[in-house]
Amino acid sequence: MAEILSLSPTTVSLHLKQLKEGGFVTTQKVRKYVYYQLRKDKFYGIEQRLLRYLNY
């Protein structure tokens, strides 16, 4: 992911940690790897609030 985004692994890790703390992703640890999954319900909720705000 870091390579695709042209960011350092540390930067990506810190952002993923913030997303997890905010409840936007869930994690599953498998051996030495951590898999992140987007919580679409959280993002859709924010999207709806932003659209209401922008249309206000």
mmCIF file of the C-alpha atoms, coordinates in Angstrom:
data_MODEL
# 
_entry.id   MODEL 
# 
loop_
_atom_site.group_PDB 
_atom_site.id 
_atom_site.type_symbol 
_atom_site.label_atom_id 
_atom_site.label_alt_id 
_atom_site.label_comp_id 
_atom_site.label_asym_id 
_atom_site.label_entity_id 
_atom_site.label_seq_id 
_atom_site.pdbx_PDB_ins_code 
_atom_site.Cartn_x 
_atom_site.Cartn_y 
_atom_site.Cartn_z 
_atom_site.occupancy 
_atom_site.B_iso_or_equiv 
_atom_site.pdbx_formal_charge 
_atom_site.auth_seq_id 
_atom_site.auth_comp_id 
_atom_site.auth_asym_id 
_atom_site.auth_atom_id 
_atom_site.pdbx_PDB_model_num 
ATOM 1  C CA . MET A 1 1  ? 0.000   0.000   0.000  1.00 0.00 ? 1  MET A CA 1 
ATOM 2  C CA . ALA A 1 2  ? 2.815   2.408   0.855  1.00 0.00 ? 2  ALA A CA 1 
ATOM 3  C CA . GLU A 1 3  ? 4.429   1.879   -2.514 1.00 0.00 ? 3  GLU A CA 1 
ATOM 4  C CA . ILE A 1 4  ? 1.160   2.396   -4.411 1.00 0.00 ? 4  ILE A CA 1 
ATOM 5  C CA . LEU A 1 5  ? 0.514   5.648   -2.524 1.00 0.00 ? 5  LEU A CA 1 
ATOM 6  C CA . SER A 1 6  ? 4.159   6.778   -2.747 1.00 0.00 ? 6  SER A CA 1 
ATOM 7  C CA . LEU A 1 7  ? 4.265   7.149   1.031  1.00 0.00 ? 7  LEU A CA 1 
ATOM 8  C CA . SER A 1 8  ? 6.550   5.729   3.654  1.00 0.00 ? 8  SER A CA 1 
ATOM 9  C CA . PRO A 1 9  ? 5.354   2.602   5.453  1.00 0.00 ? 9  PRO A CA 1 
ATOM 10 C CA . THR A 1 10 ? 5.443   4.567   8.716  1.00 0.00 ? 10 THR A CA 1 
ATOM 11 C CA . THR A 1 11 ? 3.086   7.212   7.317  1.00 0.00 ? 11 THR A CA 1 
ATOM 12 C CA . VAL A 1 12 ? 0.637   4.591   6.080  1.00 0.00 ? 12 VAL A CA 1 
ATOM 13 C CA . SER A 1 13 ? 0.797   2.761   9.392  1.00 0.00 ? 13 SER A CA 1 
ATOM 14 C CA . LEU A 1 14 ? 0.043   5.929   11.348 1.00 0.00 ? 14 LEU A CA 1 
ATOM 15 C CA . HIS A 1 15 ? -2.922  6.785   9.146  1.00 0.00 ? 15 HIS A CA 1 
ATOM 16 C CA . LEU A 1 16 ? -4.318  3.257   9.377  1.00 0.00 ? 16 LEU A CA 1 
ATOM 17 C CA . LYS A 1 17 ? -3.985  3.459   13.155 1.00 0.00 ? 17 LYS A CA 1 
ATOM 18 C CA . GLN A 1 18 ? -5.989  6.701   13.173 1.00 0.00 ? 18 GLN A CA 1 
ATOM 19 C CA . LEU A 1 19 ? -8.660  5.168   10.944 1.00 0.00 ? 19 LEU A CA 1 
ATOM 20 C CA . LYS A 1 20 ? -8.892  2.200   13.306 1.00 0.00 ? 20 LYS A CA 1 
ATOM 21 C CA . GLU A 1 21 ? -9.151  4.442   16.376 1.00 0.00 ? 21 GLU A CA 1 
ATOM 22 C CA . GLY A 1 22 ? -11.903 6.399   14.640 1.00 0.00 ? 22 GLY A CA 1 
ATOM 23 C CA . GLY A 1 23 ? -13.802 3.201   13.898 1.00 0.00 ? 23 GLY A CA 1 
ATOM 24 C CA . PHE A 1 24 ? -13.449 3.517   10.119 1.00 0.00 ? 24 PHE A CA 1 
ATOM 25 C CA . VAL A 1 25 ? -11.603 0.234   9.652  1.00 0.00 ? 25 VAL A CA 1 
ATOM 26 C CA . THR A 1 26 ? -11.518 -3.099  11.421 1.00 0.00 ? 26 THR A CA 1 
ATOM 27 C CA . THR A 1 27 ? -8.435  -5.245  11.730 1.00 0.00 ? 27 THR A CA 1 
ATOM 28 C CA . GLN A 1 28 ? -7.670  -8.913  11.759 1.00 0.00 ? 28 GLN A CA 1 
ATOM 29 C CA . LYS A 1 29 ? -4.228  -10.190 12.686 1.00 0.00 ? 29 LYS A CA 1 
ATOM 30 C CA . VAL A 1 30 ? -3.055  -13.333 10.919 1.00 0.00 ? 30 VAL A CA 1 
ATOM 31 C CA . ARG A 1 31 ? 0.379   -14.404 12.053 1.00 0.00 ? 31 ARG A CA 1 
ATOM 32 C CA . LYS A 1 32 ? 2.658   -11.399 11.478 1.00 0.00 ? 32 LYS A CA 1 
ATOM 33 C CA . TYR A 1 33 ? 0.253   -9.559  9.148  1.00 0.00 ? 33 TYR A CA 1 
ATOM 34 C CA . VAL A 1 34 ? -2.585  -7.205  10.000 1.00 0.00 ? 34 VAL A CA 1 
ATOM 35 C CA . TYR A 1 35 ? -5.446  -7.012  7.509  1.00 0.00 ? 35 TYR A CA 1 
ATOM 36 C CA . TYR A 1 36 ? -7.574  -3.878  7.422  1.00 0.00 ? 36 TYR A CA 1 
ATOM 37 C CA . GLN A 1 37 ? -11.159 -3.756  6.243  1.00 0.00 ? 37 GLN A CA 1 
ATOM 38 C CA . LEU A 1 38 ? -13.102 -0.599  5.524  1.00 0.00 ? 38 LEU A CA 1 
ATOM 39 C CA . ARG A 1 39 ? -16.287 -0.078  7.538  1.00 0.00 ? 39 ARG A CA 1 
ATOM 40 C CA . LYS A 1 40 ? -18.471 1.126   4.700  1.00 0.00 ? 40 LYS A CA 1 
ATOM 41 C CA . ASP A 1 41 ? -21.327 2.040   7.028  1.00 0.00 ? 41 ASP A CA 1 
ATOM 42 C CA . LYS A 1 42 ? -19.121 4.632   8.732  1.00 0.00 ? 42 LYS A CA 1 
ATOM 43 C CA . PHE A 1 43 ? -18.025 6.159   5.436  1.00 0.00 ? 43 PHE A CA 1 
ATOM 44 C CA . TYR A 1 44 ? -21.548 6.244   4.049  1.00 0.00 ? 44 TYR A CA 1 
ATOM 45 C CA . GLY A 1 45 ? -22.712 8.009   7.204  1.00 0.00 ? 45 GLY A CA 1 
ATOM 46 C CA . ILE A 1 46 ? -20.069 10.692  6.797  1.00 0.00 ? 46 ILE A CA 1 
ATOM 47 C CA . GLU A 1 47 ? -20.855 11.011  3.105  1.00 0.00 ? 47 GLU A CA 1 
ATOM 48 C CA . GLN A 1 48 ? -24.506 11.685  3.883  1.00 0.00 ? 48 GLN A CA 1 
ATOM 49 C CA . ARG A 1 49 ? -23.644 14.290  6.523  1.00 0.00 ? 49 ARG A CA 1 
ATOM 50 C CA . LEU A 1 50 ? -21.235 16.043  4.163  1.00 0.00 ? 50 LEU A CA 1 
ATOM 51 C CA . LEU A 1 51 ? -23.812 16.111  1.387  1.00 0.00 ? 51 LEU A CA 1 
ATOM 52 C CA . ARG A 1 52 ? -26.410 17.614  3.724  1.00 0.00 ? 52 ARG A CA 1 
ATOM 53 C CA . TYR A 1 53 ? -23.872 20.211  4.863  1.00 0.00 ? 53 TYR A CA 1 
ATOM 54 C CA . LEU A 1 54 ? -22.832 21.119  1.299  1.00 0.00 ? 54 LEU A CA 1 
ATOM 55 C CA . ASN A 1 55 ? -26.440 21.419  0.147  1.00 0.00 ? 55 ASN A CA 1 
ATOM 56 C CA . TYR A 1 56 ? -27.417 23.575  3.121  1.00 0.00 ? 56 TYR A CA 1 
# 
